Amino acid sequence: MFERPRSGERAVLVRLGVGAPVDPEDLEEFRQLALSAGAQPVATVTGRRERPDPRYFVGSGKAEELRKVALANDAEVILIDHALSPSQERNLEKLIERRVLDRNGLILDIFAQRARSHEGKLEVELAQLKHIASRLVRGWTHLERQKGGIGLRGPGETQLETDRRIIGQRVRVLGKRLAKLQQQRETGRQTRAEIPVPSLALVGYTNAGKSTLFRALTGADAYVADQLFATLDPTVRRISLPGGTAVVVADTVGFIRELPHELVAAFQSTLTEARAATLLLHVVDASNPRRSEQLAQVDAVLEEIGARELPQLIVYNKIDRLELPPRIDRDAEGRATAVWISAERRAGLDLLTRAVAERLARFARRARLRMPASAGALRSRLYSAQAVRAEASAPDGSIELAVELPDLELLQLARTAGVQILELAEADTACAPSGAYLQSSTAVSAGKLR
């Protein structure tokens, strides 16, 4: 058996072009992944095949080359930028006599190092267990055959079945714990929903600058580093937009090309912050020559988690590297579609908050409502959300409030016992800037509340 990579291990990087030449950008991204895991790349092996080899993936000749390169460079681990089957991984280990880790295993290893919260650690452990469960058979080659004769009968498949049972039990335990944590997170999300505050979720390719932008917007002490997957656990903070509108901002995990399905499945509860957002701020590294491809990769993951139809505002970050001034891109109708900023230098943040306010203001309109004097908690929540514009006392002792809220929150208030909607402004008389909108196929259309 070979141990998993530890910090500082000497590694040989392998990238194979399947049906096409190796893309240098893909190879550089994989090198950054290796560095993020704590590996020390000492050699790189590339090649091209029309189709993967069933036995070694890279082919027998390339596998032999890997063995010689690992020996010459005193490498301790072979990192392959592809998803390997358990048999391919074990065949390579047997030939090269070094630990072999594929792309999925490497990303899982990085996530295991970076998870800080209890929920994040459980999610990573669950993903790792599911990943290694299919690799047990090849992991016990010294026990898989039972020999005849007294004293020569090994445990054989009994050890395999024991390990499968232990892993299965642990997976079930983790599943129950995560379900409980997810329920607690959902309770907290519902509590926040009672306070009518729109929510923003920062999404984007890993290392696009989401955490730097989160820190710049909220002032929170979020961890920032120039490395892949610097942030795993979501952080939520409240900020005020121009005009006093309060919003909740959530920083989420970054996405990457060929993100392992085990991680997408395990992080469903964490990614709910993105699915439940009113507006997605899709952060893109403007200085990356492959930004269009990265944007498409993030959209693919968003579709996988059920958040593709949510409205998005593209945020092109790191414009200081291109020496570009901050700006807002608008369509023919004057609608904000993208904002160019530098979160590190705090350039263009005013334009970003203005664009967000425009996008959220589409469904915000003024209303006058009445509630009983005993509804102090609801009144307090509306003030906390900075939604109250005026207040007066009615002759019967009830409270009349002039508020400015999105239609959905007004509808929720109208359905609250004891609350009456006395007046409702038309959509075009709200304080929203002309042409402001919220692109979403699931948006609630404006109309009279009854």
Buried (B, 14 or more C-beta within 10 A) or exposed (E): EBEBBEEEBBBBBBBBBEEEEBEEEBBEBBBBBBBBBBBBBBBBBBBEBEEBBEBBBBBEEBBBBBBEBBEEBEBBBBBBBBBBBBBBBBBBBEBBEBBBBBBBBBBBBBBBBBBEBEBBBBBBBBBBBBBBBEBBBBBBEEBBEEEEEEEEEBEBBEBBEEBBEEBEEEBEEBEEBBEEBBEEBEEEBEEBBBBBBBBBBBBBBBBBBBBBBBBBBBEBEBBBEEBBBBBBBBBBBBBEBEBEBBBBBBBBBBBBBEBBBBBBBBBBBBBBBBBBBBBBBBBBBBBBEBBEEBBEBBBEBBEBBEBBEBBBBBBBBBBBEEEBEBBBEBEEEEBBBBBBBBBBBBBBBEBBBBBBBBBBBBBBBBBBBBBBEEBEEBBEBBEBBBBBBEEEEEEEEBBBBBBBBBBBBBBBBBEEEEBBBEEBBEBEEBBBBEEBBBBBEEBEEBEEEE
